[in-house]
């Protein structure tokens, strides 16, 4: 676990921790709240809290990808493929590290919002949904990292998903109000119903859980395909 934490660039010193765990989430929060206020002429706590919760999910997603890319750069992934491609310890430490990072981010920022008198029911719903959004981030991060395993840009897919996260999750406007084509795209990702529950206390959260499962199956299939490709060309292992 200590090695995994030390591999994350944003945990290298207190400045990077402050930027990633507090500054960036609060900037995103303020930006979306101001955009919402411009059109509604009111301050929305639900947008603020939903943004914080989603930030935890995206941090877990990027952390999962970053940990695997670090191993790729150090050629540890090749050794893992040859010796223990299904190691519980190898993948378990990465998952736990990514989950903890997302949880800590959400908890820190919800505490900050608590001191600004955020409605208590919003805090409760956010805390209740945080584990799910963080796990969703880990699953998507895993699939994105594996999908780009042998690409020149190992962050190709995770960057795409990260840039779309705010839209497909419906943090600013619930996906129910989206046009049909955009709503369908949003349902492909396991965020929208979780965020909907945080915002209004209702949501088909089981759909996000189902989508998580489908993403995980896709990731496992992709992982097996990538392993076969690597083992088929042993000269690339070293």
Protein Blocks (a to p, Z undefined) as FASTA:
>chain_A
ZZmmmmpmklmbmklmmmmmmmmmmmmmmmmmmmmmmmnopacfklmmmmmmmmmmmmmm
mmmmmmmmmmmmnommmmmmmmmmmbfklmmmmmmmmmmmmmmmmmmmmmmmmmnopafk
lmmmmmmmmmmmmmmmmmmmmmmmmmmmmgmblmlmmmmmmmmmmmmnommbcfklpcfk
lmmmmmmpcklmmmmmmmnopacfklmmmmmmmmmmmmmmmmmmmmmmmmmmmmlmZZ
